[in-house]
């Protein structure tokens, strides 16, 4: 594969060929073109809220491609090539946990069809490799290590299978795929995310496979009812690029795509931002010195987690079966830089007043700095414009701000601005559009005692869960 973008492009082409809405255009839909009342009524499921709170998760592209130095295999690879002699899933988990990553999504099967578990339905798997004398199971070891290490676990199962001879005979292959899906969803404990891309090709019979998406989803709902189905699925949306970057205006409420939701109207369909820590998605030793810089990763973090999305960072294990030292070292640097910035909320002791507030202790102005995710401020008059003033009690210097909506009640804010008091008047220092789960703004240093957040436009009365002011070091 030249780039995993081809996978997502394949998904895009499948949608367009079927006469379905362009998913990238769908993802850019904004409030101006949506029925406000209908949009406000759309709310996330508890599972979608829990997923959003993870913020930062990992992909691990690992398989026979790791040993052929390729990105896309053709399905003709000898399983004996797979032999990660130092494989250690606990090392993966430690690297991720130390970086603040909350879940690992494993590529259980990529397009080459090689299975990282001993599937009953193919010989193209670890059971015919020399690793663990043919008795190994990568999925088992990663799932168990995640559970022991306190991380969630997800699986990527490629619908496109370049090895399986039944591919292209649609009914036959769809049953094969469901059988493999059942194996993954019944034998490895709780699965938090099931990741389907939409790449599709011709089978050996020259016919293009027609995927039974409804049938695939039914298997997931039956066997793992709390699992979220991502990308070519109804629960989590691909952001539309592989740079790890969301839009400045990122709505979780989107028009339903009939290809994956089997419905019309508006749905809660939050964005996931996938990007690799290296140029490639599978490990290549030639890229050991091409790990993304700390500055690049920080920029990606602000433009994904800081734009109402979840960051999915790919960490490709090497031929030993370990997360490479260069990747692990950069993740430590990233975690340290984020901790330097966000450990201390400079607004945590602020006295907060609002243009309109409720007497209810769970919805008063002070709840925006109480670090309690079950409380939120909303104006008493149900207005769509409002201000929150924070007296910090002392002069404070900061260069980052955070706004979080209370998303169990949906996404509402369309435009806001931050300003500081300079002794004579309010001076703006940041302005932005949507908020959603979390919005982070970066700006030159501000020193002041008083700060104001103004909600300029909202679909309904705003509901603010938390506010924050932070000081990022100039040289992380």
URKARA-V123387 format. One record per backbone hydrogen bond with DSSP energy under -0.5 kcal/mol. CO is the residue of the C=O (numbers start at 1). NH is the residue of the N-H. E is the energy in kcal/mol with one decimal. If there is no record, write none. Layout:
[[CO,NH,E] [CO,NH,E]]
//
This chain:
[[3,6,-2.0] [4,7,-1.2] [4,8,-1.4] [5,9,-3.0] [6,10,-2.3] [7,11,-1.9] [8,12,-2.5] [9,13,-3.0] [10,14,-2.3] [11,15,-2.1] [12,16,-2.4] [13,17,-2.9] [14,18,-1.6] [15,20,-2.9] [16,19,-1.6] [22,26,-2.7] [23,27,-1.8] [24,28,-0.6] [25,28,-1.0] [26,29,-1.8] [30,33,-1.6] [31,34,-1.8] [34,36,-0.6] [35,39,-2.6] [36,40,-2.5] [37,41,-1.4] [38,42,-0.5] [39,42,-1.1] [45,49,-2.2] [46,50,-2.3] [47,51,-2.2] [48,52,-2.3] [49,53,-2.0] [50,54,-0.7] [51,54,-1.0] [51,55,-0.7] [52,55,-0.9] [54,56,-2.9] [55,311,-2.8] [56,102,-2.5] [57,313,-2.5] [58,105,-2.9] [59,315,-2.9] [60,62,-0.8] [60,107,-1.8] [63,66,-1.1] [64,67,-1.3] [64,68,-0.9] [65,69,-1.2] [65,70,-1.3] [71,73,-0.5] [77,79,-0.5] [78,81,-2.5] [79,82,-1.6] [81,83,-0.8] [82,131,-0.9] [83,85,-1.5] [84,87,-1.9] [88,91,-0.7] [88,92,-1.3] [89,93,-2.2] [90,94,-2.4] [91,95,-2.4] [92,96,-2.4] [93,97,-3.3] [94,98,-2.7] [95,99,-1.0] [96,101,-2.6] [97,100,-1.4] [102,152,-2.6] [103,58,-2.8] [104,106,-0.6] [104,154,-2.6] [105,60,-2.0] [106,108,-1.8] [106,156,-3.0] [108,116,-2.5] [109,158,-2.3] [110,113,-2.1] [111,162,-3.4] [114,110,-0.6] [115,126,-1.7] [116,138,-1.4] [116,139,-1.3] [117,119,-2.4] [119,122,-0.7] [123,125,-1.9] [124,115,-2.1] [125,128,-1.9] [126,129,-1.9] [130,133,-2.2] [131,134,-1.7] [131,136,-0.8] [132,135,-1.9] [137,141,-2.2] [138,142,-2.6] [139,143,-2.7] [140,144,-2.6] [141,145,-2.1] [142,146,-2.6] [143,147,-2.2] [144,148,-2.6] [145,149,-2.2] [146,150,-0.7] [146,151,-2.7] [147,150,-0.8] [152,104,-1.9] [153,192,-3.1] [153,193,-0.6] [154,106,-2.3] [155,157,-0.5] [155,195,-3.0] [156,108,-1.3] [156,109,-1.3] [164,167,-1.6] [166,169,-2.2] [166,173,-0.5] [167,204,-0.6] [167,205,-0.5] [168,170,-1.2] [169,173,-2.9] [170,174,-2.7] [171,175,-1.7] [172,176,-1.7] [173,177,-3.0] [174,178,-2.3] [175,179,-2.2] [176,180,-2.1] [177,181,-2.5] [178,182,-2.6] [179,183,-1.7] [180,184,-2.0] [181,185,-2.1] [182,186,-1.0] [183,186,-0.6] [183,187,-1.6] [192,228,-2.5] [193,155,-2.1] [193,195,-0.5] [194,196,-0.6] [194,230,-2.9] [195,157,-1.6] [196,232,-2.5] [201,209,-1.6] [203,206,-2.4] [207,203,-3.0] [209,211,-0.6] [211,213,-1.4] [212,216,-2.5] [213,217,-2.9] [214,218,-1.9] [215,219,-1.6] [216,220,-1.8] [217,221,-2.9] [218,222,-2.0] [219,223,-2.5] [220,224,-3.0] [224,227,-2.1] [228,194,-3.0] [228,230,-0.6] [229,235,-1.8] [229,236,-1.4] [230,196,-1.7] [230,232,-1.3] [231,233,-1.5] [235,270,-0.6] [236,231,-1.6] [237,272,-2.6] [241,274,-0.5] [248,250,-0.8] [249,251,-0.6] [252,254,-0.6] [252,269,-3.6] [254,267,-2.9] [256,258,-0.7] [257,260,-2.0] [257,261,-2.9] [257,262,-0.5] [258,262,-0.7] [265,256,-3.4] [267,254,-2.7] [267,269,-0.8] [270,237,-3.5] [271,310,-1.7] [272,239,-1.8] [272,274,-0.7] [273,312,-3.3] [274,244,-0.9] [275,314,-3.0] [277,292,-2.9] [280,278,-0.5] [284,287,-2.3] [285,288,-1.7] [287,290,-2.1] [293,297,-2.3] [294,298,-2.6] [295,299,-2.1] [296,300,-2.3] [297,301,-2.4] [298,302,-2.3] [299,303,-1.7] [301,304,-1.2] [301,305,-0.8] [301,306,-1.9] [303,246,-3.3] [304,307,-1.8] [304,309,-1.5] [305,308,-0.8] [306,440,-2.0] [308,271,-0.5] [310,273,-3.2] [310,312,-0.5] [311,57,-3.2] [311,313,-0.7] [312,275,-2.0] [312,314,-0.5] [313,59,-2.0] [314,277,-2.2] [315,317,-0.6] [318,321,-1.6] [320,86,-1.4] [321,88,-1.7] [322,318,-3.1] [322,324,-0.5] [324,328,-2.6] [325,329,-2.7] [326,330,-1.7] [327,331,-1.9] [328,332,-1.9] [329,333,-1.9] [330,334,-2.3] [331,335,-2.7] [332,336,-2.4] [333,337,-2.4] [334,338,-2.5] [335,339,-2.6] [336,340,-2.5] [337,341,-1.4] [338,342,-3.1] [339,343,-1.7] [341,471,-0.6] [343,345,-0.6] [344,346,-0.8] [345,348,-1.9] [347,350,-1.8] [350,352,-0.6] [351,391,-2.6] [353,389,-3.1] [360,363,-1.8] [360,364,-0.5] [362,376,-2.2] [363,358,-0.7] [363,378,-1.2] [364,367,-1.5] [365,368,-1.6] [366,369,-1.4] [367,370,-1.2] [368,467,-2.7] [371,373,-0.5] [372,375,-1.3] [377,464,-2.2] [379,382,-1.2] [383,462,-0.6] [386,455,-3.1] [387,355,-2.3] [388,453,-2.8] [389,353,-2.4] [389,391,-0.5] [390,392,-0.7] [390,451,-2.2] [391,351,-2.5] [396,448,-2.2] [398,446,-2.8] [399,443,-1.7] [400,470,-2.4] [401,441,-2.1] [402,468,-1.9] [403,439,-2.3] [404,465,-2.7] [404,466,-1.1] [405,407,-1.4] [406,409,-1.8] [407,44,-0.7] [407,410,-2.6] [412,459,-2.7] [413,435,-0.6] [415,456,-1.7] [415,457,-1.7] [416,432,-2.3] [417,454,-2.8] [418,429,-2.2] [418,430,-1.3] [419,452,-3.0] [420,422,-0.5] [420,427,-3.3] [425,422,-2.2] [425,427,-0.5] [426,428,-0.5] [427,420,-2.5] [430,418,-3.2] [432,416,-2.4] [435,438,-0.7] [436,405,-2.6] [438,308,-1.9] [439,403,-2.0] [441,401,-1.8] [446,398,-2.3] [448,396,-3.2] [449,392,-3.1] [450,421,-2.0] [451,390,-3.4] [452,419,-2.1] [452,454,-0.5] [453,388,-2.6] [453,455,-0.5] [454,417,-2.0] [454,456,-0.8] [455,386,-1.3] [457,414,-2.8] [457,415,-1.8] [463,406,-2.2] [463,465,-0.6] [464,377,-2.6] [466,404,-2.1] [468,402,-2.4] [469,346,-2.7] [470,399,-2.4] [470,400,-1.7] [470,472,-0.6]]
//
